[in-house]
């Protein structure tokens, strides 16, 4: 969320500069546009996001129409950065999965860190169903869970494409959280062992005993070197500024460096399976 506020603040600062260059007071600008004076203050201080019409009116009133295109580009980047879940999911869960699949098609390198749950591309249908059920409860969206599960499973076909590379890093906690029934989680853990054997999939697990260099504050996805996606309870953040991509790339590298891979990762997964699986009955019972 911080980057969104910063971007809105930077846009407001640029609007203030144009007003000051035109030697106009905030009240005079507001009067020329038939706005309440408080609107100018809110826009300049990043407390309100301008519309396209607001930008056009501002540049006309301050004789700076040559800045309109650049300001609109900044505004539209800001709108993409922060996509509210209730707006994204209003047409249903399946539609969002379809949109993600379109993004998958153009991405060659996927890097994902998850501290709480199994990434969608590695989920079984039963685990995905449990995750979507939570989304329906939290966001109060239309229940098209069957179609959404089908779309998510279809997305997993890209795991078998030789032109795609995947690097997943998960905490052991993500394997142990009770987000679904034990029998569903057992199937999910078994599936992860299978996925880890794919030639273009690198799966790292950070065990509980590992000392972190960077705290696993939240999950995120790096798509090539073009975008960072972060999911919160209220929104999906799409970060595209080079310094943010670089920062998250460094954080991912730090987390990946302390993860276990191959046989060591499977030892952790199997340890969780053993702890979760019911004890077999003793002979004679």
Rosetta blueprint (number, residue, H / E / L):
1 X L
2 X H
3 X H
4 X H
5 X H
6 X H
7 X H
8 X H
9 X H
10 X H
11 X H
12 X H
13 X H
14 X H
15 X H
16 X H
17 X H
18 X H
19 X H
20 X H
21 X H
22 X L
23 X L
24 X L
25 X L
26 X H
27 X H
28 X H
29 X H
30 X H
31 X H
32 X H
33 X L
34 X L
35 X L
36 X L
37 X H
38 X H
39 X H
40 X H
41 X H
42 X H
43 X H
44 X H
45 X L
46 X L
47 X L
48 X L
49 X L
50 X L
51 X L
52 X H
53 X H
54 X H
55 X H
56 X H
57 X H
58 X H
59 X H
60 X H
61 X H
62 X L
63 X L
64 X L
65 X H
66 X H
67 X H
68 X H
69 X H
70 X H
71 X H
72 X H
73 X H
74 X H
75 X H
76 X H
77 X H
78 X H
79 X H
80 X H
81 X H
82 X E
83 X E
84 X E
85 X H
86 X H
87 X H
88 X H
89 X L
90 X L
91 X L
92 X L
93 X H
94 X H
95 X H
96 X H
97 X H
98 X H
99 X H
100 X H
101 X H
102 X H
103 X H
104 X H
105 X H
106 X H
107 X L
108 X L
109 X E
110 X E
111 X E
112 X E
113 X E
114 X E
115 X L
116 X L
117 X L
118 X L
119 X L
120 X H
121 X H
122 X H
123 X L
124 X L
125 X H
126 X H
127 X H
128 X H
129 X H
130 X H
131 X H
132 X H
133 X H
134 X H
135 X H
136 X H
137 X H
138 X H
139 X H
140 X L
141 X L
142 X L
143 X L
144 X L
145 X H
146 X H
147 X H
148 X H
149 X H
150 X H
151 X H
152 X H
153 X H
154 X H
155 X H
156 X H
157 X H
158 X H
159 X H
160 X H
161 X L
162 X L
163 X L
164 X L
165 X E
166 X E
167 X E
168 X E
169 X E
170 X E
171 X E
172 X H
173 X H
174 X H
175 X H
176 X H
177 X L
178 X L
179 X L
180 X L
181 X L
182 X H
183 X H
184 X H
185 X H
186 X H
187 X H
188 X H
189 X H
190 X H
191 X H
192 X H
193 X H
194 X H
195 X H
196 X L
197 X L
198 X L
199 X L
200 X L
201 X E
202 X E
203 X E
204 X E
205 X E
206 X E
207 X L
208 X L
209 X L
210 X L
211 X L
212 X L
213 X L
214 X L
215 X L
216 X L
217 X L
218 X L
219 X L
220 X E
221 X E
222 X E
223 X E
224 X L
225 X L
226 X L
227 X E
228 X E
229 X E
230 X E
231 X E
232 X L
233 X L
234 X L
235 X E
236 X E
237 X E
238 X E
239 X E
240 X L
241 X L
242 X H
243 X H
244 X H
245 X H
246 X H
247 X H
248 X H
249 X H
250 X H
251 X H
252 X H
253 X H
254 X H
255 X H
256 X H
257 X H
258 X L
259 X L
260 X E
261 X L
262 X H
263 X H
264 X H
265 X H
266 X H
267 X H
268 X H
269 X H
270 X H
271 X H
272 X H
273 X H
274 X H
275 X H
276 X H
277 X L
278 X L
279 X L
280 X L
281 X L
282 X L
283 X L
284 X L
285 X L
